[in-house]
């Protein structure tokens, strides 16, 4: 399974009027980091767009000079969608702490912007059967539960 890591520095232009990282900026970074992880699994012909970010909840504020480590890994493939789990840690002070985590779901678009099957675009086979760790299977199950909940609404 492919994963992606990146570290970003919180600079003055990223802060809100209270001196903390603007939440919208973190969501922008989250979406970009998840996209990079998703595309690393797919052939260049794939055309992904974000369709969902689950439960937006910030666990810890980030201030000027904070270093944020984004770790993203694809955790679920549907018929036309791919979901990536991204975790954001603040490095160092006072210790590494989780700022945010979320599942970002992308849909693959074909001609006329209609959803298209994603499996033929995968570089390697990816399904529940190919997952090696219990942690990976837990993420797959969490995505399945969220999909079921969205259908009920």
Order of alpha helices (4+ residues) and beta strands (2+ residues): beta-alpha-beta-beta-beta-beta-alpha
